[in-house]
Amino acid sequence: MKKMAKVKVLIVGAGFAGTKAALDLADDDRFDVSLLSNSDHFTYFPTLYHVATGSPKTNAAIPLKTILDGKDITLIRGQATTLDRKAKTITTDDNKTYSYDTLILALGVVTNYFNIPGLAELSYGVKSIDEIETLKKHLHDQIVSKHQPDLNYVVVGGGPTGVELAGTLGLYLKHVMQRHNIEQRAIHIDLVEALPRLLANMPKDVGRMVARRLKRRGVKLYLNQKVEGETANDLVINDKPLQSHTVIWTAGTANNPFFAANKFATTANHKVATDVFLQAEPDIFVLGDNANTPFSGLAQTAVHDGKYVAANLKRRASGKHMKSYSVHYPITVIPIGEGWAAVVRGNIHIYGWIGWVLRQAADIRAFHDFEPWSKSINQWFSYTDSEEACPICLNPN
Ligand SMILES: Cc1cc2nc3c(=O)[nH]c(=O)nc-3n(C[C@H](O)[C@H](O)[C@H](O)COP(=O)(O)OP(=O)(O)OC[C@H]3O[C@@H](n4cnc5c(N)ncnc54)[C@H](O)[C@@H]3O)c2cc1C
């Protein structure tokens, strides 16, 4: 009997959605799976900011080779630039062309500075391991060279990333001062948000409880304050300068420019329009942060999308109808400093230590989406290790 040709699946973007889809398809020999990535590691965003406050890089950046070890997946390094719909190919910025029968696009979002003057050049970002390492070096070197902390550490954006970072930054700064025998001084951490409250996408009481917790930890909240520009010494908010050499921008994202460049239809919120199978066009699936789904913008949604599309492609290969997309209702856990987190699942809101324990469990579970249990538990434990380029911080004696 003639052997059926394999379905050539090209997945672009090795983040939560793309990597999950690749792993789930790789165990089925009806598919020839390639994963095209512009990075050689998988970024686990929920713990990325820990790297700025002392955790090892490996806690948030896992080599793709480790995740794909022993899997029948061809890993290709490259930046996808051009889609040729007729030829069914993707071309990369180094002019290489890859063909597909089925294309999965899961490229994630990019930082958006809303054209606010000075921000792109002067603020620190939290969207990649390189940005986080740059921030960490600045936090450390600034204290050590000036023998005092910056006048203000300003985190912009009262969403989950901004509140988590504002809640934990002080601990690391104190630690650097201690290690370098620098006289402990008050550390001013400011959290700036354009809307009247924190965590605007969550129920009001969650925003209130998180605001209370941050204030107790000494974080000053600037609500209803619009960032208008940044200069070398100040952040300008509501026409007033706030002196700082450390502005951390967590406030905006935009959809990946690949979609506009390749003329994809988008919705009012600039996400890619898809049908009920997350298909933007015949044989082109769009997942995770790129797709216009109700909980787009969360890692949990991206993993769900990756699993869903992989399962549907298997159904289709078996001659069955594809199933319509069903929404995954997320559980959000927002830690503020050590030992406290807010947990939100629909109308259930939990605060405190139990939330923090749940968050640890959620991270181990999430690592396991990409690694065996043994590796995911080790991965989680690496959070408590510390990684320092500075020999004094590494070894105080
Ligand atoms: C700092 C931070 C903290 C977060 N914390 C949480 C949290 O606690 N809980 C939660 O649920 N969500 C969290 N999120 C959101 C979550 O990380 C995203 O929703 C999730 O990463 C989306 O997955 P994705 O697969 O769509 O995109 P990503 O995971 O961003 O993956 C996209 C991949 O595509 C690559 N890529 C981009 N363009 C190209 C190209 N042209 N060619 C090749 N490769 C390309 C990127 O480098 C990346 O590797 C956080 C996000 C950030 C930035």
PDBQT file of the ligand as one rigid body, heavy atoms in Angstrom, charges set to zero:
ROOT
HETATM    1  C1  LIG A 401       6.819  40.417  31.594  1.00  0.00    +0.000 C 
HETATM    2  C2  LIG A 401       5.612  39.566  31.273  1.00  0.00    +0.000 A 
HETATM    3  C3  LIG A 401       4.998  38.820  32.278  1.00  0.00    +0.000 A 
HETATM    4  C4  LIG A 401       3.874  38.023  32.007  1.00  0.00    +0.000 A 
HETATM    5  N1  LIG A 401       3.298  37.304  33.022  1.00  0.00    +0.000 NA
HETATM    6  C5  LIG A 401       2.246  36.490  32.750  1.00  0.00    +0.000 A 
HETATM    7  C6  LIG A 401       1.648  35.701  33.777  1.00  0.00    +0.000 A 
HETATM    8  O1  LIG A 401       2.061  35.760  34.951  1.00  0.00    +0.000 OA
HETATM    9  N2  LIG A 401       0.613  34.877  33.437  1.00  0.00    +0.000 N 
HETATM   10  C7  LIG A 401       0.134  34.800  32.154  1.00  0.00    +0.000 A 
HETATM   11  O2  LIG A 401      -0.807  34.032  31.905  1.00  0.00    +0.000 OA
HETATM   12  N3  LIG A 401       0.667  35.535  31.181  1.00  0.00    +0.000 NA
HETATM   13  C8  LIG A 401       1.711  36.381  31.427  1.00  0.00    +0.000 A 
HETATM   14  N4  LIG A 401       2.272  37.137  30.428  1.00  0.00    +0.000 N 
HETATM   15  C9  LIG A 401       1.708  37.031  29.078  1.00  0.00    +0.000 C 
HETATM   16  C10 LIG A 401       2.239  35.787  28.363  1.00  0.00    +0.000 C 
HETATM   17  O3  LIG A 401       3.635  35.713  28.479  1.00  0.00    +0.000 OA
HETATM   18  C11 LIG A 401       1.826  35.817  26.889  1.00  0.00    +0.000 C 
HETATM   19  O4  LIG A 401       0.433  35.844  26.831  1.00  0.00    +0.000 OA
HETATM   20  C12 LIG A 401       2.358  34.579  26.164  1.00  0.00    +0.000 C 
HETATM   21  O5  LIG A 401       3.772  34.626  26.115  1.00  0.00    +0.000 OA
HETATM   22  C13 LIG A 401       1.806  34.526  24.741  1.00  0.00    +0.000 C 
HETATM   23  O6  LIG A 401       2.289  33.390  24.116  1.00  0.00    +0.000 OA
HETATM   24  P1  LIG A 401       2.529  33.402  22.530  1.00  0.00    +0.000 P 
HETATM   25  O7  LIG A 401       2.959  32.040  22.157  1.00  0.00    +0.000 OA
HETATM   26  O8  LIG A 401       1.364  33.996  21.848  1.00  0.00    +0.000 OA
HETATM   27  O9  LIG A 401       3.730  34.440  22.304  1.00  0.00    +0.000 OA
HETATM   28  P2  LIG A 401       5.190  34.412  22.947  1.00  0.00    +0.000 P 
HETATM   29  O10 LIG A 401       5.261  33.542  24.112  1.00  0.00    +0.000 OA
HETATM   30  O11 LIG A 401       5.567  35.850  23.080  1.00  0.00    +0.000 OA
HETATM   31  O12 LIG A 401       6.066  33.752  21.802  1.00  0.00    +0.000 OA
HETATM   32  C14 LIG A 401       6.285  34.334  20.552  1.00  0.00    +0.000 C 
HETATM   33  C15 LIG A 401       7.618  33.854  20.024  1.00  0.00    +0.000 C 
HETATM   34  O13 LIG A 401       7.729  34.219  18.655  1.00  0.00    +0.000 OA
HETATM   35  C16 LIG A 401       9.014  34.772  18.419  1.00  0.00    +0.000 C 
HETATM   36  N5  LIG A 401       8.918  35.620  17.222  1.00  0.00    +0.000 N 
HETATM   37  C17 LIG A 401       8.361  36.849  17.150  1.00  0.00    +0.000 A 
HETATM   38  N6  LIG A 401       8.419  37.315  15.883  1.00  0.00    +0.000 NA
HETATM   39  C18 LIG A 401       9.026  36.337  15.163  1.00  0.00    +0.000 A 
HETATM   40  C19 LIG A 401       9.366  36.225  13.774  1.00  0.00    +0.000 A 
HETATM   41  N7  LIG A 401       9.065  37.194  12.906  1.00  0.00    +0.000 N 
HETATM   42  N8  LIG A 401       9.972  35.093  13.355  1.00  0.00    +0.000 NA
HETATM   43  C20 LIG A 401      10.281  34.092  14.239  1.00  0.00    +0.000 A 
HETATM   44  N9  LIG A 401       9.964  34.144  15.567  1.00  0.00    +0.000 NA
HETATM   45  C21 LIG A 401       9.339  35.260  16.000  1.00  0.00    +0.000 A 
HETATM   46  C22 LIG A 401       9.321  35.511  19.714  1.00  0.00    +0.000 C 
HETATM   47  O14 LIG A 401      10.689  35.785  19.874  1.00  0.00    +0.000 OA
HETATM   48  C23 LIG A 401       8.803  34.498  20.729  1.00  0.00    +0.000 C 
HETATM   49  O15 LIG A 401       9.783  33.525  20.998  1.00  0.00    +0.000 OA
HETATM   50  C24 LIG A 401       3.368  37.960  30.682  1.00  0.00    +0.000 A 
HETATM   51  C25 LIG A 401       3.985  38.698  29.669  1.00  0.00    +0.000 A 
HETATM   52  C26 LIG A 401       5.098  39.494  29.953  1.00  0.00    +0.000 A 
HETATM   53  C27 LIG A 401       5.761  40.301  28.850  1.00  0.00    +0.000 C 
ENDROOT
TORSDOF 0
